[in-house]
Amino acid sequence: MTDDIRIGQGFDVHPFSDEPSRLLVLGGVEFPGATGLAGHSDADVIAHAITDAVLGAAQLGDIGSFFPDGDEHYRGADSIELLGQAMRSVAEAGWRVVNADVSVIVDQPKLAPYREQMQNNLEAVLMAPVSIKGKRTEGVVGLGGGIQAHAVALLRRATESETP
């Protein structure tokens, strides 16, 4: 039945930070020596895009309605933990993630050495497979000033034994 599956799409973008001490965090992984992203939380664009995708598929709103960037409680927050909070709401609404797929637009740093660790971090929260793909801007003007992530997530209605 079509009411038993839903797909959600998420997008996030953050510019590079001017703060030299700001860490780059993607998919819950710190990238040593890389320029961090500006943002209220840890600015993890991958976790943010997936959060929007799963919330959207479950018709629960978006990341900003759950975790407003004007709320000091979320300053410097770990976005993997925020994703976990969103997933609890998704589960309470009767949904389970089937899989998530993410495209990350970034020239530097290279994602490949960290891909498996990022996927493992996200899979532990979603309890479902996650695929992460890195894409370069190929020199297109205006795309090199930060990092973008686009995510899709497929949800299915949870069975009675899977609901909290």
N, CA, C and O atoms as a DFTB+ gen file, in Angstrom:
656 C
 N C O
     1  1       0.849      -1.179       0.000
     2  2       0.000       0.000       0.000
     3  2       0.896       1.244       0.000
     4  3       1.903       1.274       0.707
     5  1       0.551       2.245      -0.765
     6  2       1.400       3.426      -0.897
     7  2       1.492       4.246       0.388
     8  3       2.432       5.024       0.551
     9  1       0.543       4.088       1.293
    10  2       0.609       4.817       2.557
    11  2       1.673       4.254       3.495
    12  3       1.952       4.835       4.543
    13  1       2.260       3.129       3.120
    14  2       3.230       2.471       3.990
    15  2       4.671       2.860       3.704
    16  3       5.573       2.462       4.442
    17  1       4.909       3.640       2.635
    18  2       6.261       4.107       2.336
    19  2       6.221       5.596       2.020
    20  3       5.241       6.114       1.484
    21  1       7.302       6.260       2.365
    22  2       7.435       7.697       2.078
    23  2       8.899       8.006       1.795
    24  3       9.804       7.340       2.298
    25  1       9.104       9.018       0.988
    26  2      10.461       9.476       0.707
    27  2      10.566      10.939       1.117
    28  3       9.625      11.713       0.937
    29  1      11.713      11.308       1.667
    30  2      11.952      12.692       2.051
    31  2      13.260      13.172       1.455
    32  3      14.181      12.388       1.228
    33  1      13.329      14.453       1.208
    34  2      14.528      15.064       0.631
    35  2      15.012      16.133       1.593
    36  3      14.211      16.887       2.147
    37  1      16.327      16.200       1.792
    38  2      16.901      17.220       2.672
    39  2      18.084      17.896       2.009
    40  3      18.769      17.310       1.171
    41  1      18.310      19.135       2.399
    42  2      19.417      19.925       1.854
    43  2      19.986      20.774       2.983
    44  3      19.248      21.276       3.831
    45  1      21.309      20.927       2.985
    46  2      21.928      21.861       3.913
    47  2      23.194      22.410       3.285
    48  3      23.842      21.749       2.475
    49  1      23.533      23.622       3.669
    50  2      24.763      24.264       3.200
    51  2      25.275      25.176       4.302
    52  3      24.497      25.858       4.970
    53  1      26.592      25.184       4.487
    54  2      27.232      26.096       5.426
    55  2      28.497      26.642       4.776
    56  3      29.203      25.915       4.077
    57  1      28.785      27.926       5.005
    58  2      30.037      28.486       4.494
    59  2      31.199      28.072       5.394
    60  3      31.008      27.692       6.549
    61  1      32.390      28.154       4.844
    62  2      33.573      27.908       5.662
    63  2      33.682      29.003       6.715
    64  3      33.325      30.154       6.467
    65  1      34.178      28.632       7.888
    66  2      34.302      29.544       9.016
    67  2      35.609      30.326       8.946
    68  3      36.610      29.847       8.415
    69  1      35.577      31.544       9.497
    70  2      36.791      32.350       9.640
    71  2      37.524      32.016      10.930
    72  3      38.662      32.445      11.125
    73  1      36.879      31.247      11.822
    74  2      37.487      30.882      13.104
    75  2      38.514      29.775      12.888
    76  3      38.144      28.672      12.485
    77  1      39.791      30.038      13.144
    78  2      40.802      29.004      12.930
    79  2      40.631      27.776      13.826
    80  3      41.084      26.686      13.477
    81  1      39.984      27.948      14.976
    82  2      39.816      26.821      15.904
    83  2      38.585      25.962      15.582
    84  3      38.383      24.915      16.198
    85  1      37.773      26.396      14.631
    86  2      36.537      25.675      14.292
    87  2      36.870      24.368      13.566
    88  3      37.568      24.377      12.552
    89  1      36.369      23.251      14.090
    90  2      36.620      21.937      13.498
    91  2      35.624      21.648      12.389
    92  3      34.462      22.046      12.470
    93  1      36.080      20.955      11.355
    94  2      35.172      20.470      10.328
    95  2      34.631      19.117      10.787
    96  3      35.392      18.188      11.054
    97  1      33.315      19.024      10.873
    98  2      32.638      17.786      11.261
    99  2      31.651      17.435      10.153
   100  3      30.778      18.230       9.804
   101  1      31.805      16.235       9.609
   102  2      30.895      15.737       8.578
   103  2      30.524      14.302       8.919
   104  3      31.398      13.464       9.139
   105  1      29.245      14.025       8.963
   106  2      28.807      12.682       9.298
   107  2      29.283      12.228      10.661
   108  3      29.479      11.036      10.900
   109  1      29.469      13.189      11.557
   110  2      29.938      12.876      12.902
   111  2      31.418      12.612      13.011
   112  3      31.887      12.158      14.055
   113  1      32.178      12.886      11.947
   114  2      33.623      12.645      11.918
   115  2      34.352      13.981      11.848
   116  3      34.009      14.842      11.038
   117  1      35.355      14.148      12.701
   118  2      36.205      15.338      12.644
   119  2      37.281      15.136      11.588
   120  3      37.909      14.080      11.522
   121  1      37.488      16.154      10.768
   122  2      38.492      16.130       9.714
   123  2      39.678      16.977      10.166
   124  3      39.629      18.204      10.070
   125  1      40.745      16.342      10.659
   126  2      41.881      17.094      11.184
   127  2      42.527      17.985      10.111
   128  3      42.762      17.559       8.981
   129  1      42.803      19.228      10.505
   130  2      43.498      20.167       9.621
   131  2      42.626      20.821       8.572
   132  3      43.100      21.692       7.843
   133  1      41.370      20.429       8.473
   134  2      40.467      21.015       7.478
   135  2      39.768      22.235       8.064
   136  3      39.548      22.315       9.272
   137  1      39.423      23.181       7.201
   138  2      38.702      24.373       7.620
   139  2      37.277      23.995       8.025
   140  3      36.570      23.320       7.277
   141  1      36.866      24.433       9.209
   142  2      35.530      24.132       9.702
   143  2      34.463      24.971       9.031
   144  3      34.760      25.901       8.280
   145  1      33.227      24.631       9.311
   146  2      32.090      25.344       8.754
   147  2      31.461      26.250       9.806
   148  3      31.424      25.911      10.988
   149  1      30.969      27.400       9.366
   150  2      30.277      28.329      10.249
   151  2      28.871      27.813      10.505
   152  3      28.205      27.322       9.594
   153  1      28.428      27.925      11.739
   154  2      27.075      27.501      12.066
   155  2      26.815      27.567      13.548
   156  3      27.740      27.695      14.349
   157  1      25.560      27.479      13.907
   158  2      25.148      27.554      15.310
   159  2      25.530      26.275      16.053
   160  3      26.015      26.326      17.183
   161  1      25.307      25.129      15.407
   162  2      25.697      23.845      15.992
   163  2      27.108      23.514      15.490
   164  3      27.901      24.422      15.240
   165  1      27.422      22.236      15.342
   166  2      28.725      21.861      14.777
   167  2      28.751      22.005      13.255
   168  3      29.784      21.764      12.630
   169  1      27.620      22.398      12.654
   170  2      27.494      22.672      11.216
   171  2      27.736      21.439      10.344
   172  3      28.257      21.551       9.234
   173  1      27.361      20.280      10.843
   174  2      27.529      19.024      10.106
   175  2      26.450      18.957       9.021
   176  3      25.326      18.529       9.281
   177  1      26.805      19.384       7.802
   178  2      25.821      19.470       6.724
   179  2      25.228      18.111       6.358
   180  3      24.077      18.038       5.930
   181  1      25.992      17.045       6.519
   182  2      25.484      15.712       6.189
   183  2      24.386      15.317       7.168
   184  3      23.298      14.917       6.755
   185  1      24.666      15.428       8.458
   186  2      23.658      15.094       9.471
   187  2      22.439      15.992       9.341
   188  3      21.313      15.530       9.528
   189  1      22.642      17.273       9.023
   190  2      21.518      18.201       8.884
   191  2      20.632      17.818       7.700
   192  3      19.407      17.823       7.818
   193  1      21.241      17.488       6.562
   194  2      20.461      17.126       5.375
   195  2      19.668      15.846       5.616
   196  3      18.512      15.746       5.205
   197  1      20.283      14.867       6.279
   198  2      19.559      13.626       6.580
   199  2      18.434      13.901       7.571
   200  3      17.344      13.345       7.431
   201  1      18.677      14.743       8.564
   202  2      17.631      15.088       9.533
   203  2      16.425      15.678       8.815
   204  3      15.289      15.294       9.096
   205  1      16.659      16.609       7.889
   206  2      15.550      17.183       7.131
   207  2      14.846      16.131       6.286
   208  3      13.620      16.150       6.171
   209  1      15.601      15.215       5.695
   210  2      15.000      14.182       4.846
   211  2      14.079      13.266       5.646
   212  3      12.965      12.978       5.209
   213  1      14.531      12.804       6.813
   214  2      13.700      11.879       7.594
   215  2      12.505      12.598       8.220
   216  3      11.407      12.044       8.276
   217  1      12.714      13.825       8.690
   218  2      11.591      14.577       9.254
   219  2      10.555      14.888       8.181
   220  3       9.351      14.793       8.421
   221  1      11.032      15.262       6.999
   222  2      10.117      15.564       5.899
   223  2       9.314      14.346       5.473
   224  3       8.106      14.442       5.254
   225  1       9.972      13.211       5.356
   226  2       9.268      11.991       4.955
   227  2       8.192      11.617       5.967
   228  3       7.128      11.124       5.593
   229  1       8.466      11.850       7.241
   230  2       7.499      11.527       8.299
   231  2       6.476      12.640       8.505
   232  3       5.605      12.527       9.368
   233  1       6.574      13.710       7.724
   234  2       5.703      14.878       7.825
   235  2       5.747      15.509       9.213
   236  3       4.718      15.853       9.796
   237  1       6.973      15.651       9.727
   238  2       7.165      16.225      11.057
   239  2       7.815      17.607      11.022
   240  3       8.214      18.125      12.065
   241  1       7.926      18.204       9.852
   242  2       8.541      19.521       9.770
   243  2       9.966      19.441       9.286
   244  3      10.310      18.612       8.444
   245  1      10.799      20.322       9.836
   246  2      12.193      20.362       9.408
   247  2      13.110      20.577      10.605
   248  3      12.653      20.747      11.735
   249  1      14.406      20.565      10.335
   250  2      15.408      20.663      11.397
   251  2      15.262      21.970      12.179
   252  3      15.476      21.992      13.391
   253  1      14.902      23.047      11.500
   254  2      14.754      24.342      12.166
   255  2      13.586      24.390      13.139
   256  3      13.638      25.106      14.139
   257  1      12.534      23.632      12.850
   258  2      11.397      23.619      13.772
   259  2      11.697      22.776      15.008
   260  3      11.136      23.020      16.076
   261  1      12.578      21.789      14.870
   262  2      12.969      20.963      16.011
   263  2      14.097      21.608      16.825
   264  3      14.093      21.574      18.055
   265  1      15.052      22.189      16.116
   266  2      16.268      22.720      16.756
   267  2      16.554      24.127      16.228
   268  3      17.450      24.291      15.400
   269  1      15.826      25.136      16.677
   270  2      15.983      26.498      16.145
   271  2      17.397      27.046      16.374
   272  3      17.978      26.882      17.446
   273  1      17.932      27.699      15.339
   274  2      19.295      28.222      15.467
   275  2      19.371      29.447      16.371
   276  3      20.467      29.920      16.671
   277  1      18.243      29.961      16.804
   278  2      18.246      31.047      17.777
   279  2      18.231      30.556      19.218
   280  3      18.302      31.357      20.150
   281  1      18.140      29.262      19.401
   282  2      18.076      28.675      20.741
   283  2      19.500      28.365      21.215
   284  3      20.187      27.526      20.631
   285  1      19.925      29.036      22.257
   286  2      21.294      28.865      22.767
   287  2      21.576      27.443      23.247
   288  3      22.734      27.032      23.323
   289  1      20.534      26.700      23.566
   290  2      20.706      25.315      23.989
   291  2      21.416      24.485      22.912
   292  3      22.104      23.513      23.224
   293  1      21.244      24.876      21.642
   294  2      21.821      24.108      20.535
   295  2      23.146      24.681      20.023
   296  3      23.693      24.178      19.042
   297  1      23.662      25.716      20.667
   298  2      24.952      26.278      20.232
   299  2      26.035      25.217      20.403
   300  3      26.225      24.672      21.490
   301  1      26.739      24.935      19.312
   302  2      27.820      23.950      19.328
   303  2      27.350      22.507      19.438
   304  3      28.161      21.609      19.664
   305  1      26.040      22.273      19.279
   306  2      25.479      20.935      19.461
   307  2      26.079      19.924      18.488
   308  3      26.470      20.267      17.373
   309  1      26.141      18.692      18.930
   310  2      26.572      17.561      18.113
   311  2      25.394      17.176      17.228
   312  3      24.356      16.744      17.729
   313  1      25.546      17.330      15.930
   314  2      24.437      17.099      15.008
   315  2      24.034      15.640      14.908
   316  3      22.897      15.344      14.542
   317  1      24.928      14.727      15.222
   318  2      24.556      13.311      15.257
   319  2      23.570      13.077      16.412
   320  3      22.623      12.303      16.277
   321  1      23.799      13.747      17.540
   322  2      22.858      13.644      18.659
   323  2      21.510      14.268      18.295
   324  3      20.463      13.747      18.678
   325  1      21.531      15.377      17.563
   326  2      20.276      15.994      17.126
   327  2      19.529      15.062      16.178
   328  3      18.307      14.942      16.262
   329  1      20.254      14.401      15.277
   330  2      19.642      13.426      14.382
   331  2      18.997      12.307      15.192
   332  3      17.901      11.853      14.863
   333  1      19.670      11.865      16.245
   334  2      19.103      10.838      17.111
   335  2      17.803      11.281      17.755
   336  3      16.861      10.496      17.861
   337  1      17.745      12.553      18.193
   338  2      16.505      13.078      18.777
   339  2      15.388      13.111      17.738
   340  3      14.244      12.758      18.026
   341  1      15.737      13.540      16.523
   342  2      14.744      13.574      15.450
   343  2      14.257      12.163      15.129
   344  3      13.072      11.957      14.864
   345  1      15.165      11.199      15.153
   346  2      14.792       9.810      14.854
   347  2      13.842       9.248      15.908
   348  3      12.979       8.432      15.584
   349  1      13.986       9.665      17.146
   350  2      13.038       9.220      18.172
   351  2      11.626       9.708      17.830
   352  3      10.652       8.975      18.002
   353  1      11.522      10.943      17.348
   354  2      10.222      11.482      16.948
   355  2       9.672      10.746      15.725
   356  3       8.474      10.480      15.643
   357  1      10.546      10.423      14.786
   358  2      10.143       9.669      13.596
   359  2       9.610       8.298      14.011
   360  3       8.576       7.855      13.512
   361  1      10.314       7.631      14.920
   362  2       9.883       6.309      15.404
   363  2       8.555       6.417      16.159
   364  3       7.673       5.575      15.990
   365  1       8.414       7.451      16.989
   366  2       7.166       7.641      17.740
   367  2       5.988       7.910      16.804
   368  3       4.841       7.606      17.135
   369  1       6.280       8.482      15.632
   370  2       5.231       8.738      14.635
   371  2       4.917       7.478      13.825
   372  3       4.036       7.491      12.966
   373  1       5.646       6.389      14.105
   374  2       5.337       5.121      13.467
   375  2       6.121       4.794      12.210
   376  3       5.662       4.009      11.380
   377  1       7.318       5.395      12.057
   378  2       8.114       5.198      10.842
   379  2       9.487       4.634      11.145
   380  3      10.047       4.871      12.216
   381  1      10.028       3.883      10.189
   382  2      11.393       3.344      10.240
   383  2      12.094       3.751       8.951
   384  3      11.470       3.814       7.892
   385  1      13.388       4.026       9.041
   386  2      14.170       4.355       7.852
   387  2      14.556       3.059       7.144
   388  3      15.010       2.105       7.775
   389  1      14.370       3.039       5.827
   390  2      14.795       1.916       4.995
   391  2      16.240       2.140       4.557
   392  3      17.078       1.244       4.665
   393  1      16.521       3.343       4.063
   394  2      17.882       3.717       3.693
   395  2      17.955       5.228       3.482
   396  3      16.934       5.904       3.353
   397  1      19.183       5.739       3.451
   398  2      19.420       7.151       3.149
   399  2      20.587       7.243       2.176
   400  3      21.519       6.440       2.222
   401  1      20.521       8.230       1.301
   402  2      21.563       8.447       0.299
   403  2      21.909       9.934       0.317
   404  3      21.019      10.784       0.287
   405  1      23.200      10.242       0.366
   406  2      23.653      11.626       0.502
   407  2      24.709      11.949      -0.550
   408  3      25.640      11.173      -0.768
   409  1      24.554      13.098      -1.197
   410  2      25.591      13.654      -2.064
   411  2      26.139      14.893      -1.381
   412  3      25.385      15.776      -0.972
   413  1      27.462      14.953      -1.261
   414  2      28.129      16.071      -0.596
   415  2      28.954      16.803      -1.646
   416  3      29.808      16.204      -2.300
   417  1      28.698      18.103      -1.809
   418  2      29.424      18.902      -2.788
   419  2      30.528      19.633      -2.057
   420  3      30.282      20.549      -1.273
   421  1      31.777      19.199      -2.336
   422  2      32.946      19.739      -1.637
   423  2      34.188      19.453      -2.474
   424  3      34.350      18.352      -3.001
   425  1      35.067      20.456      -2.593
   426  2      36.339      20.250      -3.289
   427  2      37.394      19.685      -2.348
   428  3      38.113      18.749      -2.698
   429  1      37.480      20.255      -1.163
   430  2      38.437      19.808      -0.149
   431  2      37.768      19.876       1.196
   432  3      37.051      20.843       1.454
   433  1      37.951      18.936       2.048
   434  2      38.845      17.786       1.951
   435  2      38.185      16.633       1.179
   436  3      36.987      16.657       0.900
   437  1      38.977      15.656       0.855
   438  2      38.471      14.441       0.219
   439  2      37.689      13.634       1.267
   440  3      38.135      13.488       2.405
   441  1      36.553      13.127       0.882
   442  2      35.710      12.365       1.802
   443  2      36.080      10.885       1.869
   444  3      35.843      10.230       2.884
   445  1      36.657      10.360       0.797
   446  2      36.886       8.912       0.689
   447  2      37.567       8.288       1.913
   448  3      37.131       7.225       2.355
   449  1      38.620       8.903       2.482
   450  2      39.260       8.265       3.632
   451  2      38.358       8.160       4.872
   452  3      38.649       7.378       5.776
   453  1      37.283       8.930       4.922
   454  2      36.402       8.975       6.087
   455  2      35.003       8.419       5.798
   456  3      34.166       8.344       6.697
   457  1      34.754       8.031       4.549
   458  2      33.408       7.620       4.124
   459  2      32.844       6.496       4.998
   460  3      31.717       6.594       5.484
   461  1      33.615       5.443       5.197
   462  2      33.104       4.305       5.960
   463  2      32.755       4.700       7.393
   464  3      31.727       4.279       7.923
   465  1      33.614       5.511       8.020
   466  2      33.343       5.945       9.391
   467  2      32.088       6.821       9.454
   468  3      31.274       6.677      10.366
   469  1      31.932       7.739       8.473
   470  2      30.736       8.585       8.446
   471  2      29.490       7.726       8.270
   472  3      28.505       7.909       8.985
   473  1      29.526       6.793       7.328
   474  2      28.378       5.923       7.074
   475  2      28.042       5.104       8.315
   476  3      26.871       4.958       8.664
   477  1      29.062       4.569       8.983
   478  2      28.828       3.786      10.204
   479  2      28.173       4.630      11.288
   480  3      27.249       4.165      11.957
   481  1      28.643       5.882      11.476
   482  2      28.048       6.778      12.476
   483  2      26.567       7.007      12.197
   484  3      25.735       6.948      13.102
   485  1      26.253       7.267      10.944
   486  2      24.878       7.574      10.568
   487  2      23.997       6.331      10.601
   488  3      22.837       6.402      11.008
   489  1      24.536       5.200      10.179
   490  2      23.780       3.944      10.208
   491  2      23.419       3.539      11.636
   492  3      22.358       2.961      11.874
   493  1      24.302       3.846      12.578
   494  2      24.030       3.520      13.983
   495  2      22.830       4.297      14.507
   496  3      22.092       3.799      15.358
   497  1      22.631       5.510      14.007
   498  2      21.500       6.334      14.442
   499  2      20.229       5.978      13.664
   500  3      19.151       5.868      14.248
   501  1      20.358       5.800      12.359
   502  2      19.192       5.527      11.521
   503  2      18.743       4.071      11.588
   504  3      17.599       3.748      11.267
   505  1      19.660       3.190      12.012
   506  2      19.387       1.754      12.017
   507  2      19.020       1.282      10.609
   508  3      18.119       0.464      10.420
   509  1      19.755       1.830       9.617
   510  2      19.503       1.531       8.211
   511  2      20.758       1.881       7.407
   512  3      21.588       2.661       7.873
   513  1      20.904       1.321       6.218
   514  2      22.063       1.637       5.383
   515  2      22.090       3.104       4.957
   516  3      21.052       3.716       4.705
   517  1      23.307       3.650       4.883
   518  2      23.531       5.021       4.433
   519  2      24.638       5.002       3.388
   520  3      25.669       4.354       3.570
   521  1      24.415       5.711       2.309
   522  2      25.418       5.859       1.256
   523  2      25.820       7.331       1.183
   524  3      24.957       8.208       1.135
   525  1      27.120       7.605       1.174
   526  2      27.631       8.973       1.062
   527  2      28.525       9.051      -0.170
   528  3      29.419       8.227      -0.364
   529  1      28.262      10.059      -0.996
   530  2      29.049      10.280      -2.199
   531  2      29.598      11.699      -2.177
   532  3      28.860      12.647      -1.905
   533  1      30.898      11.853      -2.462
   534  2      31.499      13.169      -2.571
   535  2      31.513      13.621      -4.016
   536  3      31.862      12.855      -4.914
   537  1      31.131      14.878      -4.238
   538  2      31.129      15.470      -5.573
   539  2      31.888      16.782      -5.524
   540  3      31.718      17.567      -4.591
   541  1      32.734      17.030      -6.538
   542  2      33.487      18.290      -6.603
   543  2      32.701      19.336      -7.373
   544  3      31.797      19.017      -8.145
   545  1      33.067      20.600      -7.146
   546  2      32.384      21.699      -7.838
   547  2      32.908      21.884      -9.255
   548  3      32.305      22.610     -10.045
   549  1      34.014      21.242      -9.586
   550  2      34.621      21.339     -10.920
   551  2      34.913      22.786     -11.299
   552  3      34.857      23.158     -12.471
   553  1      35.229      23.602     -10.280
   554  2      35.623      24.984     -10.528
   555  2      34.487      25.951     -10.776
   556  3      34.741      27.102     -11.130
   557  1      33.247      25.533     -10.604
   558  2      32.113      26.423     -10.821
   559  2      32.169      27.535      -9.776
   560  3      32.209      27.264      -8.576
   561  1      32.171      28.769     -10.229
   562  2      32.296      29.934      -9.359
   563  2      31.137      29.969      -8.362
   564  3      29.981      29.742      -8.722
   565  1      31.467      30.255      -7.120
   566  2      30.456      30.422      -6.090
   567  2      30.155      29.164      -5.301
   568  3      29.496      29.242      -4.264
   569  1      30.614      28.010      -5.755
   570  2      30.321      26.781      -5.039
   571  2      31.444      26.361      -4.100
   572  3      31.270      25.439      -3.303
   573  1      32.588      27.023      -4.181
   574  2      33.731      26.612      -3.379
   575  2      33.837      27.284      -2.020
   576  3      34.820      27.061      -1.313
   577  1      32.863      28.098      -1.625
   578  2      32.934      28.841      -0.371
   579  2      32.359      28.121       0.827
   580  3      32.213      28.710       1.897
   581  1      32.033      26.850       0.658
   582  2      31.459      26.087       1.751
   583  2      31.209      24.659       1.315
   584  3      31.821      24.166       0.368
   585  1      30.307      24.005       2.014
   586  2      29.980      22.617       1.702
   587  2      28.463      22.470       1.685
   588  3      27.762      22.985       2.556
   589  1      27.974      21.758       0.678
   590  2      26.548      21.463       0.543
   591  2      26.328      19.967       0.691
   592  3      27.208      19.168       0.370
   593  1      25.151      19.590       1.178
   594  2      24.763      18.178       1.212
   595  2      23.303      18.065       0.802
   596  3      22.459      18.852       1.230
   597  1      23.021      17.076      -0.030
   598  2      21.671      16.746      -0.473
   599  2      21.411      15.314      -0.042
   600  3      22.232      14.434      -0.300
   601  1      20.280      15.067       0.611
   602  2      19.983      13.726       1.107
   603  2      18.564      13.317       0.732
   604  3      17.659      14.147       0.634
   605  1      18.399      12.026       0.529
   606  2      17.070      11.438       0.406
   607  2      17.001      10.287       1.396
   608  3      17.994       9.606       1.655
   609  1      15.815      10.085       1.942
   610  2      15.605       8.982       2.877
   611  2      14.284       8.311       2.545
   612  3      13.275       8.974       2.304
   613  1      14.307       6.997       2.536
   614  2      13.104       6.210       2.325
   615  2      12.656       5.679       3.675
   616  3      13.439       5.070       4.404
   617  1      11.386       5.914       4.005
   618  2      10.807       5.438       5.260
   619  2       9.690       4.450       4.953
   620  3       9.032       4.534       3.916
   621  1       9.491       3.525       5.863
   622  2       8.350       2.612       5.775
   623  2       7.633       2.635       7.125
   624  3       8.230       2.913       8.165
   625  1       6.351       2.337       7.074
   626  2       5.581       2.289       8.311
   627  2       6.132       1.154       9.169
   628  3       6.359       0.048       8.678
   629  1       6.342       1.432      10.434
   630  2       6.884       0.434      11.357
   631  2       5.821      -0.613      11.694
   632  3       4.626      -0.318      11.735
   633  1       6.275      -1.813      11.928
   634  2       5.361      -2.854      12.396
   635  2       5.097      -2.630      13.885
   636  3       5.793      -1.843      14.526
   637  1       4.112      -3.308      14.429
   638  2       3.780      -3.142      15.843
   639  2       4.961      -3.472      16.744
   640  3       5.140      -2.831      17.780
   641  1       5.766      -4.454      16.372
   642  2       6.915      -4.838      17.204
   643  2       8.043      -3.805      17.130
   644  3       8.932      -3.807      17.982
   645  1       8.018      -2.919      16.118
   646  2       9.068      -1.922      15.964
   647  2       8.707      -0.569      16.565
   648  3       9.575       0.297      16.679
   649  1       7.482      -0.367      16.942
   650  2       7.080       0.935      17.491
   651  2       7.437       1.025      18.965
   652  3       7.339       0.045      19.703
   653  1       7.857       2.229      19.387
   654  2       8.269       2.399      20.794
   655  2       7.133       2.286      21.780
   656  3       7.347       2.409      22.986
